[in-house]
Structure formats: structure tokens, C-alpha cells
Amino acid sequence: APQIVGVPNAIDALAVLVSAQDGKGRVVTNAENPALILDGKTVGAVGPEGLELDQLGNTDHDLQLARDRDRQRFVLTYTSAPVLTAFVKSDPNTGIIVVRTGRDGVNVFINDKPYRRMTADGQVRIPLKVGEYTIRVHKEGFIDPPPQTAEIKKTEETAVEFKMEAVSQFGTLQVRGAVPGTTIYIDKQLVGTVGNDGTANVENVKAGERMVELRQNDAIPKRLLRIFGGGAPVVLSGADVQLEKTMTAANPVSAPPPAAAPPAETPPAPTVTTVQESEQVRKGGGFVHYSTPKAAGQYSFEAHGKLGGFLKHGKLQWYAGYHDTDNYVLFTLDGKRAIVREVQGGKSTEVSRTPFNADSDEWVQVEMSVKPTDISARIRKPDGTWSELGSVATSGRDFTHDKVGFYLPGNDEITISKFRFSSH
């Protein structure tokens, strides 16, 4: 039988030995003949030889020692093996909080300060001064349960229990109210298509932060960052699934009929198709595609900013050879320089950097040549001369089959005029 040895009578001590085989135990204490209360019911007095307990079973118990006007509470935790539990009360102005999680290695925070030890065998005992505390727990791979408030009483034990639920390894995406035929990509992988009823369900999405992209023909793709695996499905609806249409040709002018054949030594005149003659103001939208023929030729346009000009606070950015968001050629003009970048496989490489000064209230005239194997551009200077920006050559793909347009991140705003295409 357990004995209390070397503990002064002025200090309260309690030892409990529990046998796992028959659920029996024995309680001893240094207190003089206190009454033992088990789960709110008085069992009897604990004498010098201790007190036998029957049918403890496989559950936790609340133990109390009552002595005159003093009462002390302890928490007896069940384990699957024989165990000896000793309780020692050394500070009359402290108590014990027992944090139960049912999981090992759980971090415990007391008033948002981490405790030095994590749970073992599903729990941890922590001595605290008398008072009220906020307790929370955290373990990677589990959903943080709500914090709890516990009141620590003098010489007593107080138990708080947290239910730890594992974070799901997969989540679900639900799309509602989208245009039928909209394709859905997650982290650049095609995962589904919106049905005729405007809905789509995508299951088994790997937990974590994922990039969801919605695509439609003749519309600007929309990319949304969402977190999966929290238990509830991720739902996209309303404005999230409404995609802005790209610019279409404004009053397209068909090519004129071919003229009589010139002399053999004279090269044929180019065929000119005007895609947009009038001014258009664009604000935001990311990649704004223009409806253009899939043919080799030269694009030209003029651009101007609003409220002082785009060169005062922003940039003029246009692109060609746009295959997807990871493959395109981007031209940038910021008022001091013109930069050409090639984005290939999501990696951006600077091709050239050309000095170019322009006032914020000036119109900028641009010409860009798109051929199957290369893209080049030039800008007209204020003195009427042209500045070449450089060229980008392709390998293994036809630039003329890709898209042309303007890049307007955030709330960038520009006015486009005299957008033309000339095929040769």
C-alpha cells in the first residue's frame, strides 16, 4: 500500500494507487481522518492505513478531502495501466488546473502565454495562483478549439477539457450561379466545368491555401485565393463567379478588295484591318484581351492616362504572345524607361531596358510587330523619331495564335485610341 513519507502535516498530501485489472484503488493522506468524497458522494473517512476504493472503472473521477471547514479537490485521471498518483499542496494560495485534450504533444496557453510543458498521456497539470485564467490549446494538424475560462481556487484542482478534431486533409469547392461552361482550375490544374444549372462541385481538394481560377471564352480569367480543409466547403457565388468580358472589335472594317496586280518588281501593298478606331477608357481588370486576327502583322495604338496621365502615377503595360498567365511577353513604360519582359513557365526574364522620357499629359504612340517566331515593339519619341524596344523570339510555339492586349492591375486606368492591326 502507498504511504506518505517525509511530508509535514502542515502540507496536504494525497496518494492514490489504482489497479487497472479490477478498477480498485487505495487512498492515503497525511491529513488526520478526513472524509473522502468521490464524485460528489461521501465514501468514508481516510484512516492512517488509508481507504479502499472499489469499482473505480475506466473513467476520470473527482476526489475531495473534507476536514472541518476545509475542503480540497483533486482530479483522478484514468489510465489503462496500474498507476500511482501523488498530490502535494505546498502553497495554500495556489491551485492546480488539469488540462485534458486526449492528445499528446498539445501546446497549452495560459492567458495567451505558452506553458513550458505539453500534454503527456492526453493531459497536463499546471500549478497556478488563485484567480481566473483563459486557457487555450493548439496542435499542428488539428482545429483549435474555443478557449475556456477557468477559476483556480485555493488548494483545489480544476479540470478543463478540450475536444481536438483533426484538420481534414481535403476540402470541397462549390460554385453557384456561374455561366454554364465556365472551366475551373485549382493551382493551374483543370478540375471541373460548370454545368447547365450554373453549379459545380469539386471534391478532394488538398487542404491548404489554393489558387482557384475561373475561365470563360472571351472573358478575363478570375483568380481567387481560398483556404481549404477547415471542415466547411469553400463556396464561390455572386460577384466571385462573374467574369468581365474582354473588349470586342469596335465597328471592324473588312479588308478592301485586292487591287490590280502591280508590276512584278513592285512589292504588294499591305492589307489593313482596323480593329478599334474610337477611344476607349479601361480601368482595372488585369489582363484585358483584344479580339484580334490570328495572323502575322503589325499592331499600332495611342495611349493616354486619366487625371494627369498614367505616366505620373502608374505604368502603361501591354502584352502579346499571351498563351496563359504563365506565358506571355510584357512591355512596360513608366515615363523614364521602357522594359521588355518574357514570362515563360511562370518565370519572368528581363529582355531589354530602354531609356524613354515622356510627360504625364502626352499621348504615347506604339507600334508592335507580331510574327510566328518573334515579337518586337517601338515607341515614338516626342521629337517624332522612333525608339526600338527590342524583340523576343519564340521556340516551339506560334506567337500569332496567342492573345494581344493591355495589363491593368488594381485600379490602373488608361485611354486607348486608334488601335489598328495591319497584316502583311
PyMOL commands that set and color helices and strands:
alter all, ss='L'
color gray80, all
select helices_A, chain A and resi 238-241+310-313+399-401
alter helices_A, ss='H'
color red, helices_A
select strands_A, chain A and resi 12-18+25-29+35-38+41-45+51-53+61-67+70-76+83-89+94-100+107-110+113-114+123-129+131-138+142-143+148-152+157-161+165-166+170-175+183-186+189-193+200-206+208-215+222-228+234-236+271-276+280-283+286-290+297-305+316-324+327-333+337-344+347-355+364-370+374-380+386-393+403-408+413-423
alter strands_A, ss='S'
color yellow, strands_A
deselect
rebuild
show_as cartoon
